[in-house]
């Protein structure tokens, strides 16, 4: 296991772990890709690119190594609270499985507890775990909803994702300002009044 340490001016240290075998094999393949595209992968500027990309892809797709259910279970608390809990504007960065190009945006997640709550940061981490995999936005939305519903057993779950897709902006139809919105609801959020309240709250900007 290889580790990289990155230091910034504010003394924050990020440690990234990479599998040596995976890094080596990915780098070989990315070197061949550069050759097939007509580049000299040994020239200055590209000589270390295959290894950098190999490590970048392991970082971007690290969600396969984490169980989102265990994230939620690590911070469960009994609480007699039965109103809406919303974590909105959760940044997402994911990779489209069709073209291996990024899509990015925000997720808004809500649930209504049924005797059990979880740490607020755990909701954001669940979103991140599913995002850090090869995805389509529709499935990502459903996976977040199902994970929270099946683990917390709440009265309802709501998930809305708004994202921009580089596969639409850089190639294909090339519509640079398009935004894709997906949603999924369970339980109490299938009722129009509850769903409307959720949509109103995630649309409201608090100063």
Residue pairs with C-beta under 8 A, 6 or more apart in sequence:
1 17
1 18
1 19
1 20
2 17
2 18
2 19
2 20
2 23
3 15
3 16
3 17
3 18
4 15
4 16
4 18
4 55
5 13
5 14
5 15
6 13
6 14
6 16
7 13
16 55
16 59
18 54
18 55
18 58
19 58
22 54
22 58
23 51
23 54
23 55
23 58
24 54
26 50
26 53
26 54
26 57
26 58
27 50
27 51
27 53
27 54
28 50
29 50
30 49
30 50
30 53
30 54
31 41
31 50
34 40
34 41
34 46
34 49
34 50
35 41
39 46
40 46
41 47
41 49
41 50
60 93
60 95
60 132
61 95
61 132
61 133
61 134
62 132
63 128
63 129
63 130
63 131
63 132
63 133
64 132
64 133
66 129
68 125
68 126
68 129
68 130
68 147
69 147
69 150
69 151
71 122
71 125
71 126
71 129
72 118
72 122
72 126
72 147
72 148
72 151
72 152
73 151
74 122
75 118
75 119
75 122
76 116
76 117
76 118
76 152
77 116
77 117
77 118
77 119
78 115
78 116
79 113
79 115
79 116
79 117
80 115
81 113
81 117
82 112
82 113
82 114
82 155
83 112
84 110
84 111
84 112
84 194
84 197
84 198
84 201
85 110
85 111
85 112
85 113
85 117
85 120
86 108
86 109
86 110
86 198
86 201
86 202
87 108
87 109
87 110
87 120
87 123
87 124
88 106
88 108
88 109
88 201
88 202
89 106
89 108
90 106
90 107
90 108
90 109
90 123
90 124
90 127
90 128
91 104
91 105
91 106
92 104
92 105
92 106
92 107
92 127
92 128
92 131
92 140
92 161
92 163
93 102
93 104
93 131
93 132
94 102
94 103
94 104
94 131
94 132
94 133
94 135
94 137
94 140
94 163
95 101
95 102
95 103
95 133
95 134
95 135
96 102
96 103
96 134
96 135
96 136
96 165
96 166
96 167
97 134
97 135
97 136
98 136
98 167
99 167
99 171
100 134
101 165
101 166
101 167
101 170
101 171
102 166
103 135
103 137
103 163
103 164
103 165
103 166
103 167
103 180
104 163
104 164
105 161
105 162
105 163
105 164
105 179
106 161
106 162
106 163
107 127
107 144
107 159
107 160
107 161
108 158
108 159
108 160
108 161
108 202
109 123
109 127
109 144
109 148
109 157
109 158
109 159
110 157
110 158
110 159
110 189
110 198
110 201
110 202
111 148
111 149
111 152
111 154
111 155
111 156
111 157
111 158
112 154
112 155
112 156
112 187
112 188
112 189
112 194
113 152
113 154
113 155
114 152
114 153
114 154
114 155
116 152
116 153
116 154
117 152
118 151
118 152
123 148
126 144
126 147
126 148
127 144
130 140
130 143
130 144
130 147
131 140
137 161
137 163
137 165
137 180
137 182
138 182
140 161
140 182
141 159
141 160
141 161
141 182
141 183
141 184
142 184
144 159
145 157
145 158
145 159
145 184
145 185
145 186
148 154
148 157
149 157
149 186
149 187
154 187
155 187
155 188
156 185
156 186
156 187
156 188
156 189
156 190
156 194
157 184
157 185
157 186
157 187
157 189
158 183
158 184
158 185
158 186
158 189
158 195
158 198
159 183
159 184
159 185
160 181
160 182
160 183
160 199
160 202
161 181
161 182
161 183
162 179
162 180
162 181
163 179
163 180
164 178
164 179
164 180
165 178
165 180
168 174
168 175
168 178
168 180
169 175
169 176
169 178
185 195
188 194
189 195
189 198
